Amino acid sequence: MSMVDVAVIGAGAAGLAAARALEGSALSVTILEAAGRIGGRAFTDTASFAQPWDLGCHWMHSALDNPFVAIADRLGFSYRRSTQHYIRKLHLGTRWADESERDAAAHAVEAAFDAILAAGTAGRDIAASDVIPDAGPWNRLVRHWIALMTAATPQDVSTLDFARYHDGGENWPVVEGYGALVAAQASGLKVTLNCPVHTVDWSGAGVRLATAKGDVTARAVIIAVSTDVMAKGHLRFAPALPPELAEAVAALPLGVSEKVAFGFDRDVFGFSERTGINTIDLTRPDRAPVNFQIIPGARPLAIAHLGGASGRALVEAGPQAMADFALAGLSDVFGADIRARVTAWRSTSWARDPHIGGGYSCALPGKAHMRGRLFAPLAERILFAGEAVSEHAFSTCHGAHLSGQAAARSVISLLKGGA
């Protein structure tokens, strides 16, 4: 049995930030990661295509307040400065939208988010579906955008929780990959991989962890895993979490946010810069919208973004179903001949990953206040970190990072005070 001052469970952005913040504290630290790599939902694939792509987080959201911008500058990573625009290019299934149609679609999406924000800002903790206006032909596109932003369907989105998110409007994609940036800033940290923690036993004075590689005892633990990992019992507590914490974990489920990436053997798009494309087939009301991010180059990438109920159904149907759906949408826009130019494809499966469980957290209606329950230490020796443990930057990598740093500061205060 090994003994340490602090055990960090999870080597995603939150756990890595916590471990880095504990350096120099004179406390002994171990980092335990269930997967065979670090980063969690921050993961850049550099092997599948001619260009890197992020399976998880990609944009440095609220960039003017995002600590990863300075980290990127320090480590030599590049990024593209951009602001949020919901609808720039819109394809309607058989043709490109004209300017008036594009403006109408953009107005519908913006009106929906304005209504959600207005309700939340007024203190109303209700379902987003209760306040979004009827958008006529753009209803599916509105719901799709809500799913992209929250990973949830409108009926599962708390208006108050949504309004508490701080959106600076600047969302800057990391060219070399956000996952690669997270991994680079963690360089030098020693992480025990392929080491899932099965049980957190806090019945005694310290904390005993039953792991796949033996028991670990610690004076304090930072739990930096997703809410779904805890809610589904992949990480158990003995004794069980107090009811108010268990309720909070259940109130902050991870929704669906998945991608399918396609690589091509030549420039089939003709774009000179990264381009976002919205699609909605107005001739087929049963067909879900899909968005594409086009990364230009001699061997470009097209990345489809899936979410909400349709995304969940596709994940459950499997990778091939995801690829078929996405490629059909791409073919509508650029023609069937584009299929012959595909050299490789890869899909994500965050919702089926037992170490993750989904895209990112969104409070259920009436449950926005429950995020705050995860901020305080449990029994003065267990702290929680992760994007779900961020009041104003949940669902983001930098929110996870900041929560890990906050947990580390709390641990130092608790252990130094009790030394």
Backbone hydrogen bonds in HBPLUS format (Angstrom, degrees):
<---DONOR---> <-ACCEPTOR-->    atom                        ^
c    i                          cat <-CA-CA->   ^        H-A-AA   ^      H-
h    n   atom  resd res      DA  || num        DHA   H-A  angle D-A-AA Bond
n    s   type  num  typ     dist DA aas  dist angle  dist       angle   num
A0002-SER N   A0215-ASP O   3.37 MM 213  6.78 156.5  2.43 152.3 149.0     1
A0217-THR N   A0002-SER O   2.90 MM 215  6.32 164.3  1.93 159.0 163.9     2
A0004-VAL N   A0217-THR O   2.95 MM 213  6.39 156.7  2.01 156.0 163.2     3
A0005-ASP N   A0028-SER O   3.21 MM  23  5.06 127.8  2.49 112.8 126.8     4
A0219-ARG N   A0005-ASP O   3.03 MM 214  4.91 127.7  2.32 108.0 122.6     5
A0220-ALA N   A0005-ASP O   2.97 MM 215  6.33 139.4  2.14 153.1 165.8     6
A0006-VAL N   A0028-SER O   2.92 MM  22  6.25 157.9  1.97 160.8 167.9     7
A0030-THR N   A0006-VAL O   3.04 MM  24  6.58 148.0  2.15 154.4 164.0     8
A0007-ALA N   A0220-ALA O   3.08 MM 213  6.58 155.1  2.14 150.2 156.7     9
A0222-ILE N   A0007-ALA O   2.90 MM 215  6.34 159.7  1.94 156.3 162.6    10
A0008-VAL N   A0030-THR O   2.81 MM  22  6.15 166.4  1.82 165.2 169.7    11
A0032-LEU N   A0008-VAL O   2.85 MM  24  6.17 168.7  1.87 173.5 176.5    12
A0009-ILE N   A0222-ILE O   2.88 MM 213  6.21 167.5  1.89 166.2 170.2    13
A0224-ALA N   A0009-ILE O   2.79 MM 215  5.55 151.5  1.87 149.8 159.5    14
A0010-GLY N   A0032-LEU O   2.75 MM  22  5.81 163.5  1.78 159.3 164.3    15
A0039-GLY N   A0011-ALA O   2.77 MM  28  5.94 166.2  1.79 152.8 147.9    16
A0016-LEU N   A0012-GLY O   2.94 MM   4  6.00 168.2  1.96 162.1 165.7    17
A0017-ALA N   A0013-ALA O   3.06 MM   4  6.06 154.3  2.13 137.3 144.6    18
A0018-ALA N   A0014-ALA O   2.93 MM   4  6.16 155.7  1.99 149.9 156.9    19
A0019-ALA N   A0015-GLY O   2.97 MM   4  6.18 164.1  1.99 149.3 153.2    20
A0020-ARG N   A0016-LEU O   2.94 MM   4  6.12 159.5  1.98 147.9 153.7    21
A0021-ALA N   A0017-ALA O   2.93 MM   4  6.07 154.9  1.99 144.9 151.9    22
A0022-LEU N   A0018-ALA O   3.04 MM   4  6.28 130.2  2.30 141.6 154.7    23
A0022-LEU N   A0019-ALA O   3.20 MM   3  5.13 135.2  2.41  93.5 105.7    24
A0023-GLU N   A0020-ARG O   3.18 MM   3  5.42 154.5  2.25 104.0 111.7    25
A0025-SER N   A0022-LEU O   3.11 MM   3  5.49 152.3  2.19 135.4 133.8    26
A0192-THR N   A0031-ILE O   2.92 MM 161  6.07 174.0  1.93 162.1 161.9    27
A0033-GLU N   A0192-THR O   2.92 MM 159  5.98 169.1  1.93 165.1 161.4    28
A0195-CYS N   A0033-GLU O   2.78 MM 162  5.41 173.6  1.79 141.4 140.1    29
A0194-ASN N   A0035-ALA O   2.75 MM 159  4.94 172.4  1.76 140.7 138.2    30
A0042-ALA N   A0039-GLY O   2.89 MM   3  4.85 160.6  1.93 123.0 126.5    31
A0057-CYS N   A0041-ARG O   3.17 MM  16  6.57 144.4  2.30 148.5 158.1    32
A0055-LEU N   A0043-PHE O   2.96 MM  12  5.79 158.7  2.00 171.8 178.8    33
A0045-ASP N   A0053-TRP O   2.84 MM   8  5.49 161.7  1.87 171.2 165.2    34
A0053-TRP N   A0045-ASP O   3.14 MM   8  5.49 149.8  2.23 139.1 148.2    35
A0174-VAL N   A0058-HIS O   3.17 MM 116  6.22 157.0  2.23 169.5 169.8    36
A0060-MET N   A0172-TRP O   2.74 MM 112  4.98 175.2  1.75 131.8 133.1    37
A0172-TRP N   A0060-MET O   3.20 MM 112  4.98 157.5  2.25 123.5 119.6    38
A0065-ASP N   A0062-SER O   2.87 MM   3  5.70 157.3  1.92 128.3 135.2    39
A0063-ALA N   A0170-GLU O   2.88 MM 107  5.30 166.4  1.90 137.9 141.7    40
A0066-ASN N   A0063-ALA O   3.19 MM   3  4.71 165.0  2.21  98.0 102.5    41
A0069-VAL N   A0066-ASN O   3.13 MM   3  5.90 163.2  2.16 122.0 126.5    42
A0071-ILE N   A0067-PRO O   3.24 MM   4  6.54 156.1  2.30 142.9 150.1    43
A0072-ALA N   A0068-PHE O   2.75 MM   4  5.85 154.4  1.82 142.1 148.5    44
A0073-ASP N   A0069-VAL O   2.97 MM   4  6.27 158.1  2.02 147.9 153.7    45
A0074-ARG N   A0070-ALA O   2.94 MM   4  6.14 158.3  1.99 146.6 152.4    46
A0075-LEU N   A0071-ILE O   2.95 MM   4  6.12 151.5  2.03 148.4 155.9    47
A0076-GLY N   A0072-ALA O   2.92 MM   4  5.86 112.3  2.39 141.7 155.9    48
A0077-PHE N   A0072-ALA O   2.85 MM   5  4.73 152.4  1.93 142.1 143.5    49
A0175-VAL N   A0078-SER O   2.97 MM  97  5.65 146.9  2.08 131.1 140.7    50
A0080-ARG N   A0173-PRO O   3.07 MM  93  5.62 152.5  2.14 151.2 159.4    51
A0171-ASN N   A0082-SER O   3.21 MM  89  5.90 140.8  2.37 135.5 146.2    52
A0084-GLN N   A0169-GLY O   3.05 MM  85  5.60 141.9  2.20 154.0 162.3    53
A0278-ASN N   A0089-LYS O   2.86 MM 189  6.04 173.8  1.86 150.7 152.9    54
A0097-ALA N   A0090-LEU O   2.86 MM   7  5.57 176.1  1.86 157.9 156.6    55
A0091-HIS N   A0278-ASN O   2.82 MM 187  6.23 159.9  1.86 153.2 159.0    56
A0280-ILE N   A0091-HIS O   2.95 MM 189  6.40 154.9  2.02 160.6 168.7    57
A0092-LEU N   A0095-ARG O   2.76 MM   3  5.51 171.9  1.76 173.3 171.3    58
A0282-LEU N   A0092-LEU O   3.18 MM 190  5.77 156.2  2.24 131.2 132.4    59
A0102-ARG N   A0098-ASP O   2.90 MM   4  6.14 163.3  1.92 160.3 165.6    60
A0103-ASP N   A0099-GLU O   2.90 MM   4  6.06 158.5  1.94 148.0 154.0    61
A0104-ALA N   A0100-SER O   2.94 MM   4  6.09 152.8  2.02 140.7 148.3    62
A0105-ALA N   A0101-GLU O   2.92 MM   4  6.15 159.1  1.97 150.9 156.0    63
A0106-ALA N   A0102-ARG O   2.94 MM   4  6.13 163.0  1.97 148.8 153.8    64
A0107-HIS N   A0103-ASP O   2.88 MM   4  6.04 157.5  1.93 146.7 153.1    65
A0108-ALA N   A0104-ALA O   2.99 MM   4  6.19 152.7  2.06 143.1 150.3    66
A0109-VAL N   A0105-ALA O   3.05 MM   4  6.35 160.3  2.09 153.2 157.3    67
A0110-GLU N   A0106-ALA O   2.94 MM   4  6.12 168.5  1.95 153.4 157.0    68
A0111-ALA N   A0107-HIS O   2.80 MM   4  5.87 155.0  1.86 147.6 154.8    69
A0112-ALA N   A0108-ALA O   3.12 MM   4  6.30 149.1  2.22 140.8 148.0    70
A0113-PHE N   A0109-VAL O   3.15 MM   4  6.52 164.5  2.18 153.1 156.1    71
A0114-ASP N   A0110-GLU O   2.84 MM   4  6.01 154.6  1.90 148.8 156.9    72
A0115-ALA N   A0111-ALA O   2.98 MM   4  6.12 151.9  2.06 141.5 148.3    73
A0116-ILE N   A0112-ALA O   3.04 MM   4  6.35 156.6  2.10 149.2 155.4    74
A0117-LEU N   A0113-PHE O   2.91 MM   4  6.08 166.5  1.92 151.4 155.2    75
A0118-ALA N   A0114-ASP O   2.86 MM   4  5.99 156.5  1.92 145.9 152.8    76
A0119-ALA N   A0115-ALA O   3.09 MM   4  6.25 161.7  2.13 145.6 149.6    77
A0120-GLY N   A0116-ILE O   3.00 MM   4  6.23 166.8  2.02 152.4 156.3    78
A0121-THR N   A0117-LEU O   2.76 MM   4  5.82 164.3  1.79 154.2 159.0    79
A0122-ALA N   A0118-ALA O   3.11 MM   4  6.17 140.3  2.28 136.9 146.5    80
A0124-ARG N   A0119-ALA O   2.97 MM   5  5.33 154.3  2.03 159.2 151.3    81
A0123-GLY N   A0120-GLY O   2.87 MM   3  5.06 156.9  1.92 108.8 114.5    82
A0159-THR N   A0126-ILE O   2.91 MM  33  5.65 159.4  1.95 160.6 167.6    83
A0130-ASP N   A0127-ALA O   2.93 MM   3  5.46 155.5  1.99 113.7 121.4    84
A0128-ALA N   A0157-VAL O   2.93 MM  29  5.48 138.7  2.10 146.1 157.1    85
A0131-VAL N   A0128-ALA O   3.07 MM   3  5.62 160.9  2.10 116.3 122.0    86
A0132-ILE N   A0128-ALA O   3.19 MM   4  6.31 147.0  2.30 162.0 171.5    87
A0129-SER N   A0154-PRO O   3.19 MM  25  4.75 139.6  2.36 108.6 104.7    88
A0138-TRP N   A0135-ALA O   3.05 MM   3  5.21 162.3  2.09 129.2 126.2    89
A0139-ASN N   A0136-GLY O   3.20 MM   3  5.69 164.5  2.23 122.8 122.2    90
A0142-VAL N   A0138-TRP O   2.90 MM   4  6.17 156.0  1.96 158.7 166.0    91
A0143-ARG N   A0139-ASN O   3.02 MM   4  6.28 168.2  2.03 155.6 157.6    92
A0144-HIS N   A0140-ARG O   2.91 MM   4  6.06 149.2  2.00 142.0 151.4    93
A0145-TRP N   A0141-LEU O   2.94 MM   4  6.20 156.3  2.00 147.9 153.1    94
A0146-ILE N   A0142-VAL O   2.97 MM   4  6.29 155.4  2.03 151.6 158.8    95
A0147-ALA N   A0143-ARG O   2.96 MM   4  6.19 152.4  2.04 142.9 150.5    96
A0148-LEU N   A0144-HIS O   2.89 MM   4  6.23 149.0  1.98 145.6 154.7    97
A0149-MET N   A0145-TRP O   2.99 MM   4  6.18 153.0  2.06 146.8 153.1    98
A0150-THR N   A0146-ILE O   2.91 MM   4  5.96 144.1  2.04 146.1 155.6    99
A0151-ALA N   A0147-ALA O   2.61 MM   4  4.58 141.6  1.75 132.3 139.7   100
A0256-VAL N   A0151-ALA O   2.76 MM 105  4.85 131.1  2.00 146.2 139.4   101
A0156-ASP N   A0153-THR O   2.82 MM   3  5.46 159.4  1.86 125.6 132.8   102
A0157-VAL N   A0154-PRO O   3.31 MM   3  5.25 167.4  2.32 109.5 109.4   103
A0158-SER N   A0363-ALA O   3.00 MM 205  5.62 136.0  2.20 165.6 159.9   104
A0162-PHE N   A0158-SER O   3.00 MM   4  6.17 165.8  2.02 150.5 154.7   105
A0163-ALA N   A0159-THR O   2.99 MM   4  6.15 155.0  2.06 143.4 149.9   106
A0164-ARG N   A0160-LEU O   3.16 MM   4  6.35 133.5  2.39 140.7 152.0   107
A0164-ARG N   A0161-ASP O   3.13 MM   3  5.25 135.8  2.33  99.2 111.4   108
A0165-TYR N   A0162-PHE O   3.25 MM   3  5.65 156.1  2.31 108.1 114.9   109
A0166-HIS N   A0392-HIS O   2.75 MM 226  5.17 177.5  1.75 140.4 140.0   110
A0177-GLY N   A0174-VAL O   3.07 MM   3  5.02 143.0  2.22  98.3 109.6   111
A0181-LEU N   A0177-GLY O   3.08 MM   4  6.41 146.1  2.20 140.1 149.5   112
A0181-LEU N   A0178-TYR O   3.08 MM   3  4.95 116.6  2.50  90.9 106.7   113
A0182-VAL N   A0178-TYR O   2.91 MM   4  6.26 159.2  1.96 154.9 159.6   114
A0183-ALA N   A0179-GLY O   2.99 MM   4  6.22 160.1  2.03 148.1 153.5   115
A0184-ALA N   A0180-ALA O   2.90 MM   4  6.05 152.1  1.98 142.2 150.3   116
A0185-GLN N   A0181-LEU O   3.00 MM   4  6.23 157.8  2.05 153.2 157.7   117
A0186-ALA N   A0183-ALA O   3.16 MM   3  5.18 142.7  2.31  96.7 107.7   118
A0187-SER N   A0184-ALA O   3.14 MM   3  5.26 163.2  2.16 109.4 111.9   119
A0189-LEU N   A0186-ALA O   3.06 MM   3  5.81 166.6  2.08 145.2 147.6   120
A0212-ALA N   A0196-PRO O   3.03 MM  16  5.70 139.2  2.20 152.6 165.0   121
A0198-HIS N   A0210-ALA O   2.71 MM  12  5.57 154.5  1.78 161.0 169.1   122
A0236-ARG N   A0198-HIS O   2.98 MM  38  6.13 172.8  1.99 144.2 145.5   123
A0199-THR N   A0210-ALA O   3.40 MM  11  5.14 156.3  2.46 131.4 137.1   124
A0210-ALA N   A0199-THR O   3.03 MM  11  5.14 160.1  2.07 142.7 149.2   125
A0200-VAL N   A0236-ARG O   2.76 MM  36  6.14 152.8  1.83 149.4 157.7   126
A0238-ALA N   A0200-VAL O   2.90 MM  38  6.10 160.3  1.93 147.7 145.4   127
A0201-ASP N   A0208-ARG O   2.79 MM   7  5.00 169.3  1.80 164.3 161.7   128
A0208-ARG N   A0201-ASP O   2.89 MM   7  5.00 167.5  1.90 146.3 148.7   129
A0202-TRP N   A0238-ALA O   2.87 MM  36  6.17 138.2  2.05 138.8 152.2   130
A0207-VAL N   A0218-ALA O   2.87 MM  11  5.29 145.5  1.99 158.9 166.1   131
A0218-ALA N   A0207-VAL O   2.84 MM  11  5.29 155.1  1.91 152.8 160.9   132
A0209-LEU N   A0216-VAL O   2.65 MM   7  5.03 170.3  1.66 161.5 165.0   133
A0216-VAL N   A0209-LEU O   2.91 MM   7  5.03 151.4  1.99 141.1 150.0   134
A0211-THR N   A0214-GLY O   3.27 MM   3  5.21 146.1  2.39 116.1 124.9   135
A0214-GLY N   A0211-THR O   3.32 MM   3  5.21 154.6  2.39 112.3 108.0   136
A0221-VAL N   A0381-ARG O   2.80 MM 160  6.25 155.5  1.86 159.9 167.7   137
A0383-LEU N   A0221-VAL O   2.87 MM 162  6.30 163.2  1.90 161.7 167.4   138
A0223-ILE N   A0383-LEU O   2.71 MM 160  6.06 170.6  1.72 166.4 164.7   139
A0385-ALA N   A0223-ILE O   2.94 MM 162  6.05 152.9  2.01 149.6 144.3   140
A0231-ALA N   A0227-THR O   2.79 MM   4  6.00 167.6  1.81 155.6 159.9   141
A0232-LYS N   A0228-ASP O   2.90 MM   4  5.79 156.1  1.95 147.9 152.0   142
A0234-HIS N   A0229-VAL O   3.02 MM   5  5.26 130.1  2.27 156.7 168.5   143
A0235-LEU N   A0229-VAL O   3.31 MM   6  6.11 139.9  2.49 138.7 135.4   144
A0233-GLY N   A0230-MET O   3.11 MM   3  5.23 160.5  2.15 106.5 112.3   145
A0245-LEU N   A0242-PRO O   2.93 MM   3  5.47 130.2  2.19 115.7 128.6   146
A0246-ALA N   A0242-PRO O   2.99 MM   4  6.24 166.7  2.01 160.4 164.9   147
A0247-GLU N   A0243-PRO O   2.86 MM   4  5.94 154.5  1.93 147.2 154.1   148
A0248-ALA N   A0244-GLU O   3.20 MM   4  6.27 145.9  2.32 127.1 135.6   149
A0249-VAL N   A0245-LEU O   2.93 MM   4  6.23 161.5  1.97 156.6 160.5   150
A0250-ALA N   A0246-ALA O   3.09 MM   4  6.30 160.5  2.13 145.3 150.3   151
A0251-ALA N   A0247-GLU O   2.98 MM   4  6.11 132.9  2.21 137.7 150.6   152
A0251-ALA N   A0248-ALA O   3.11 MM   3  4.97 127.7  2.40  92.1 106.3   153
A0252-LEU N   A0249-VAL O   3.32 MM   3  5.52 162.0  2.36 105.3 110.6   154
A0364-LEU N   A0251-ALA O   3.08 MM 113  5.68 155.4  2.14 157.9 163.3   155
A0362-CYS N   A0253-PRO O   3.29 MM 109  6.29 143.0  2.44 156.2 161.5   156
A0255-GLY N   A0360-TYR O   3.04 MM 105  5.89 160.2  2.08 151.9 147.1   157
A0359-GLY N   A0255-GLY O   2.68 MM 104  5.41 171.0  1.68 144.5 147.8   158
A0258-GLU N   A0306-LEU O   2.94 MM  48  5.11 162.0  1.97 144.1 149.3   159
A0306-LEU N   A0258-GLU O   2.85 MM  48  5.11 177.3  1.85 149.1 149.7   160
A0348-THR N   A0259-LYS O   2.94 MM  89  5.50 153.7  2.01 160.6 158.9   161
A0260-VAL N   A0304-ALA O   3.05 MM  44  5.05 144.5  2.18 130.6 138.3   162
A0304-ALA N   A0260-VAL O   2.74 MM  44  5.05 165.6  1.76 155.8 153.6   163
A0261-ALA N   A0346-ARG O   2.82 MM  85  5.35 169.9  1.83 161.3 160.7   164
A0346-ARG N   A0261-ALA O   2.96 MM  85  5.35 149.0  2.06 144.2 152.1   165
A0262-PHE N   A0302-ALA O   2.84 MM  40  5.23 149.2  1.94 145.1 155.4   166
A0302-ALA N   A0262-PHE O   3.02 MM  40  5.23 151.6  2.10 143.8 151.9   167
A0263-GLY N   A0344-ALA O   2.90 MM  81  5.31 167.9  1.91 156.0 156.2   168
A0343-THR N   A0263-GLY O   2.80 MM  80  5.53 162.4  1.83 136.1 142.2   169
A0264-PHE N   A0300-PRO O   3.23 MM  36  5.76 145.2  2.36 164.1 165.2   170
A0265-ASP N   A0341-ARG O   3.01 MM  76  5.68 145.8  2.13 148.9 159.5   171
A0275-THR N   A0294-ILE O   3.10 MM  19  5.14 156.0  2.16 138.7 145.9   172
A0294-ILE N   A0275-THR O   2.80 MM  19  5.14 174.1  1.80 157.6 159.7   173
A0277-ILE N   A0292-PHE O   2.82 MM  15  5.09 159.8  1.86 151.5 156.4   174
A0292-PHE N   A0277-ILE O   2.85 MM  15  5.09 157.9  1.90 147.9 155.0   175
A0279-THR N   A0290-VAL O   3.15 MM  11  5.53 125.0  2.47 134.0 149.1   176
A0290-VAL N   A0279-THR O   3.35 MM  11  5.53 146.3  2.47 128.9 138.1   177
A0284-ARG N   A0281-ASP O   3.21 MM   3  5.54 158.5  2.26 107.8 114.1   178
A0287-ARG N   A0284-ARG O   3.06 MM   3  5.62 168.2  2.08 122.5 125.7   179
A0305-HIS N   A0291-ASN O   2.88 MM  14  5.34 154.0  1.95 147.9 152.2   180
A0293-GLN N   A0303-ILE O   2.83 MM  10  5.05 151.9  1.91 137.5 146.7   181
A0303-ILE N   A0293-GLN O   2.88 MM  10  5.05 162.6  1.91 141.9 147.8   182
A0295-ILE N   A0301-LEU O   2.91 MM   6  5.07 162.8  1.94 142.3 148.1   183
A0301-LEU N   A0295-ILE O   3.00 MM   6  5.07 158.3  2.05 142.4 149.5   184
A0311-GLY N   A0307-GLY O   3.04 MM   4  4.27 147.4  2.15 121.1 118.7   185
A0312-ARG N   A0308-GLY O   2.97 MM   4  6.26 154.4  2.04 150.1 157.4   186
A0313-ALA N   A0309-ALA O   3.02 MM   4  6.26 159.5  2.06 148.4 153.6   187
A0314-LEU N   A0310-SER O   3.05 MM   4  6.27 153.8  2.12 145.4 152.2   188
A0315-VAL N   A0311-GLY O   2.95 MM   4  6.20 157.7  2.01 149.5 155.5   189
A0316-GLU N   A0312-ARG O   2.97 MM   4  6.20 161.4  2.01 151.5 156.3   190
A0317-ALA N   A0313-ALA O   3.00 MM   4  6.20 136.8  2.20 136.1 148.0   191
A0317-ALA N   A0314-LEU O   3.09 MM   3  4.92 122.8  2.43  90.0 105.1   192
A0318-GLY N   A0314-LEU O   3.03 MM   4  6.33 130.3  2.28 141.9 154.4   193
A0318-GLY N   A0315-VAL O   3.13 MM   3  5.17 136.1  2.33  96.3 108.4   194
A0322-MET N   A0318-GLY O   3.14 MM   4  6.48 154.6  2.21 151.0 158.8   195
A0323-ALA N   A0319-PRO O   2.89 MM   4  6.18 161.8  1.92 155.7 160.2   196
A0324-ASP N   A0320-GLN O   2.84 MM   4  6.02 162.5  1.87 152.1 157.1   197
A0325-PHE N   A0321-ALA O   3.01 MM   4  6.10 164.8  2.04 146.9 150.9   198
A0326-ALA N   A0322-MET O   3.02 MM   4  6.20 168.8  2.04 151.3 154.6   199
A0327-LEU N   A0323-ALA O   2.85 MM   4  5.92 165.0  1.87 153.0 157.7   200
A0328-ALA N   A0324-ASP O   2.99 MM   4  6.05 148.4  2.09 142.8 150.9   201
A0329-GLY N   A0325-PHE O   3.21 MM   4  6.52 155.8  2.27 146.3 151.9   202
A0330-LEU N   A0326-ALA O   2.98 MM   4  6.28 154.8  2.05 147.9 155.4   203
A0331-SER N   A0327-LEU O   2.84 MM   4  5.97 151.2  1.92 143.7 151.4   204
A0332-ASP N   A0328-ALA O   3.06 MM   4  6.32 145.3  2.18 142.3 150.9   205
A0334-PHE N   A0330-LEU O   2.96 MM   4  6.20 168.8  1.98 156.4 159.2   206
A0335-GLY N   A0331-SER O   2.70 MM   4  4.64 135.7  1.89 133.7 136.4   207
A0338-ILE N   A0335-GLY O   3.19 MM   3  5.96 164.6  2.21 119.4 123.8   208
A0339-ARG N   A0336-ALA O   3.11 MM   3  5.93 161.7  2.15 122.7 126.7   209
A0340-ALA N   A0337-ASP O   3.18 MM   3  5.81 141.2  2.34 114.0 121.5   210
A0341-ARG N   A0338-ILE O   3.06 MM   3  5.36 152.1  2.14 108.2 116.9   211
A0342-VAL N   A0339-ARG O   3.28 MM   3  5.57 167.6  2.30 109.8 113.5   212
A0352-ARG N   A0349-SER O   3.12 MM   3  5.47 141.8  2.27 106.7 117.0   213
A0353-ASP N   A0350-TRP O   3.17 MM   3  5.10 158.4  2.22 102.1 108.8   214
A0356-ILE N   A0353-ASP O   2.99 MM   3  5.36 161.5  2.03 115.1 121.2   215
A0357-GLY N   A0353-ASP O   2.86 MM   4  5.40 115.9  2.28 143.7 161.9   216
A0367-LYS N   A0364-LEU O   2.94 MM   3  5.38 148.2  2.04 146.7 145.9   217
A0370-MET N   A0367-LYS O   2.98 MM   3  5.58 160.5  2.02 120.2 126.6   218
A0371-ARG N   A0368-ALA O   3.45 MM   3  6.34 171.3  2.46 122.7 123.6   219
A0373-ARG N   A0370-MET O   3.13 MM   3  5.28 143.2  2.27 101.3 111.4   220
A0374-LEU N   A0371-ARG O   3.00 MM   3  5.77 157.2  2.06 121.7 127.8   221
A0375-PHE N   A0372-GLY O   3.17 MM   3  5.35 163.2  2.20 107.8 113.0   222
A0378-LEU N   A0382-ILE O   2.70 MM   4  4.93 167.2  1.72 151.1 155.7   223
A0381-ARG N   A0378-LEU O   3.15 MM   3  6.13 175.4  2.15 128.5 129.9   224
A0382-ILE N   A0378-LEU O   3.03 MM   4  4.93 140.7  2.19 139.9 149.3   225
A0389-VAL N   A0386-GLY O   2.84 MM   3  5.29 151.3  1.93 114.3 123.7   226
A0400-ALA N   A0396-THR O   3.20 MM   4  6.46 153.0  2.28 137.9 144.2   227
A0401-HIS N   A0397-CYS O   2.91 MM   4  6.19 160.5  1.95 149.6 155.4   228
A0402-LEU N   A0398-HIS O   2.90 MM   4  6.06 166.7  1.92 149.1 151.6   229
A0403-SER N   A0399-GLY O   3.02 MM   4  6.14 151.3  2.10 141.4 149.6   230
A0404-GLY N   A0400-ALA O   2.97 MM   4  6.23 149.8  2.06 149.5 157.4   231
A0405-GLN N   A0401-HIS O   3.09 MM   4  6.46 155.8  2.15 149.0 155.3   232
A0406-ALA N   A0402-LEU O   2.97 MM   4  6.21 156.2  2.03 145.7 152.3   233
A0407-ALA N   A0403-SER O   2.93 MM   4  6.14 155.5  1.99 145.7 152.1   234
A0408-ALA N   A0404-GLY O   3.01 MM   4  6.23 154.4  2.08 145.4 152.2   235
A0409-ARG N   A0405-GLN O   3.03 MM   4  6.34 156.5  2.09 148.6 154.4   236
A0410-SER N   A0406-ALA O   3.04 MM   4  6.32 156.1  2.10 147.3 153.7   237
A0411-VAL N   A0407-ALA O   2.94 MM   4  6.20 157.0  1.99 149.8 156.0   238
A0412-ILE N   A0408-ALA O   2.96 MM   4  6.20 164.7  1.99 153.7 157.4   239
A0413-SER N   A0409-ARG O   3.03 MM   4  6.24 161.5  2.06 147.2 152.2   240
A0414-LEU N   A0410-SER O   2.88 MM   4  6.10 160.7  1.91 151.6 157.0   241
A0415-LEU N   A0411-VAL O   2.85 MM   4  5.98 172.4  1.86 159.6 161.5   242
A0416-LYS N   A0412-ILE O   2.84 MM   4  5.69 158.0  1.89 145.6 152.9   243
A0417-GLY N   A0413-SER O   2.99 MM   4  5.78 149.0  2.09 133.0 142.1   244
A0418-GLY N   A0414-LEU O   3.05 MM   4  6.14 133.0  2.28 130.8 142.8   245
A0419-ALA N   A0416-LYS O   3.39 MM   3  5.02 164.5  2.42  94.8  98.9   246
